[in-house]
Amino acid sequence: MPIDRPVPTGPAAPDLQIVSTRVYRGANVWSYDKAVHLVVDLGVLEGYPSDTLPGFTDALLQLLPGLDGHTCSRGHRGGFIERLHEGTWLGHVAEHVALQLQQQAGHDLRRGKTRADRSVPGRYNVIYGYLDERVALAAGRLAVRLVNHLVRAEPGFEFPLEFDAFLASSARMAFGPSTAAIIEEATSRDIPWTRLNQASLVQLGQGVHAQRIRATMTSRTSALAVDIAGDKSLTTTLLGSAGLPVPKAESVRSAEAAAEAATSIGFPVVVKPLDGNHGRGVCLDLRSEADVLAAFPIAQGQSKRGVVQVESHITGKDYRCLIIGGRMAAIAERVPAHVIGDGEHTVGELVEITNADPRRGVGHEKVLTRIAVDDAARELVKSQGYEWDSIPPAEQMVKLALTGNMSTGGISVDRTFDAHPDNIEIAEEAAQLIGLDVAGIDFICPDITAPVRETGGAICEVNAAPGFRMHTHPTVGEPQFIGKPVVDLLFPPGAPSRVPIVAVTGTNGKTTTSRMLAHIMKGLGHKVGMTSTDGIVIDERLVIRADASGPRSARMVLSNPRVDFAVFEVARGGILREGLGYDRNDIAVVTNIAADHLGMRGIDTLEQLATVKSVVVEAVPRDGFAVLNADDPHVRAMRRKCSGTIVWFSMEPPGSEIREFVEERCRRGARTVVLEPSDRGEMIVLRQGRRRMPLAWTHLLPSTFGGTARMNVANALAAAGAAFAAGAPLHDIRQGLRTYTTSYYLSPGRLNRLEVNSAEVFVDYCHNPPGMERLGEFVEGYVEQRQKSQDHRISRIGMIGAAGDRRDEDIEALGHIAAEHFDVMVVREDANLRRRAPGEAAALVVRGAQRAMDAGARCRQIATVVDEIAAVRHSVHLANPGDLVMLCVDQHAAVLAELEDFTHEAAAGSRTDGDQPGDPDLDPQQLVDEAQTSYAQEAAARREAIEPPLPTP
């Protein structure tokens, strides 16, 4: 009910508004588990907490009395109600309403929080857990509408009707009782599961351990067995040939043939579709040819092939024996839909009263199905001597269906512990003969407690994918927890369900570290699934080329049946967008935290960036590991967020403050990966307590270029620490690092070396100031090392570009740092300008470089060639034999292809003029103009080949 409130009205609506919605499908910055995140704006309601709105709390509790059970921050029942009376903001109220709506839809959730957005007054972050994201989103929308309605009436809004529609929608989206029973058991065993469609197809487990279910059909269910069970004639023949009790039966295609078969078998008979299910089209106890002729079209209408089964009618009670993995799991007596007279109500009224039971719903959405009121039901009532408006005597049963199927409104009585052992043995043998791992054996017999071979009775049907609800929610008797034997079948005790997951994050080095680790684990025989900014790699084969550092890519890898070890590069954007995409990672690796992507998605400081990236550390379980860079203070602080064991790595020399910190942790038993210098070079050493394990000389690792690529030395330390935590033997870690190179095939776009026209060309993805600092250190060390064997001075040519979505100061800093390490700079732009004007990002790079040049930096020449391929050609043209060209690229595949073409052109003598690459007499601006013009012509030709020009009118 709406209430009067002292808030302003007018064009500026004071309603609570949802500004944005986000669904986290794994651990995230707000929660350890999946959650919905609503950003809401209170508008003028920011000044009106709940205690200032007369009658608000009472009206809310009248509609949702279950809120009384919410503890909120008080930790005791009724805590939220106390907050309402004391005064709390309406964003917080919406959170609790959303949780309560989900609880009333059958989703038991209690996790939520509401936090103010300090950057925008009146704006709040509302976070709450979910089981089904569609239900959770609908709950959030309805919660906001209800809160607004209680403040100011919304025309046409009737909460009871809206609530009923919400519950109906939730029921349609929910798993059925059978699937829910299996998932509940899997969850209790910590087996991860993923819904694969909008129905009941579910994956249990990860990677190579994954199994699938669809309702009660499993990955191990034989398609042949399902076909046999669907053919009732064949089923009866196979069971009968094995000596099991079955009724006499014939298959027919016409009504006349059905009548003849009935006469041959002997009345009474049953007529049913050969390939039907759920009791549809089954006509029982037919005692004349006329009855058979009338029943035939009913049965044929439910048969996909138009074939009808005529079989002898077995007198007795209807029992369903559930067989899982060849063993009896549960038995239920199925009682047909009926009502019990009370001497006061008519048959029709009794049906309405029975259908009003909240346990009854449409189809399989609830534990019981509503009794259908149709012509068949009315005819059956009439055959028992009653009319629909007759009042049956007290305690008199009136049947409304002949079959005991739950889907026709029947009820179930648990008989699991009443069955005779002989009957159990018959049911188990029947399931094995058909070949079903999960089978429903339908018995008709006088009493399941006595042997059917003595009392009479038969197996009338074998069902593939039998429903579980008659066993999990019997109308009478104790429920049977039959999800357990199904999960035991798929995951025997002790069998793994998860693959090891290593999550690698940081500002720089995460891609190379991921590749190094994947290469090491591949050497151990693992089928490694890896995600990175370059794509998804399964067992060293690129299956998807895209930026795959987000949660969706991680889920794709975990669904791949070949993967038995997963390495995920985890980017900041994916964490903010969807969370991790999985519940936990066994090992977290954090390389560093530096200024990149600041000013985006509300992340403005290094502390905020560290908080985002620490999500992978928080997702480490107690038996897991976090591999942390001790040299970075922001990474070092993440140790407080880790529930598992810390593995420290450090580049600092012995005796330094950081190294002393690491050594102290090592003496306490921690694992560390450090560098130990000697006359022969630097040795990577793994240490744990007093145990010292030399691993490899840094200058002998191909990826470090004689130890000069210090960023790859750090990446090797991180990869070694992660591999050690994963249980890899030392010699395998050593072999992996020694065989990992920066060739394009193992590490595309990461320090790939080529020789073009006798100049050394490196292709790298460097695109931010911290990365440029590391790259500059490599250039200095590498040139110094090579200069010892060169007679002439080695010039350094750098092609530089910045992503347009970075801050102006970061782009300028990139140019400033580059100017300190290169003699000549060629400034380009990305193909995706990211909302900047053409030339804007390049101008900022030039501005930063020019400022460095004014301060005496190394750079002496800057050329702007905005197109990447043209800039590549120009950079290579500038180089003399022996010079170093560093290409910081955006599209590394296109650049490598262009370099190969360039090399072939040079080898073929395509340059026939007297000017040679790098000739100092050439005008640099002339080369720039030539490169720009040449590429523009080539690009136009390519576009015309793809999209021919329109004909002239």
Summary of the structure (lengths in Angstrom):
residues: 953
radius of gyration: 36.4
end to end distance: 68.4
largest distance: 115.4
contacts: 3375
relative contact order: 0.06
helix: 40%
strand: 21%
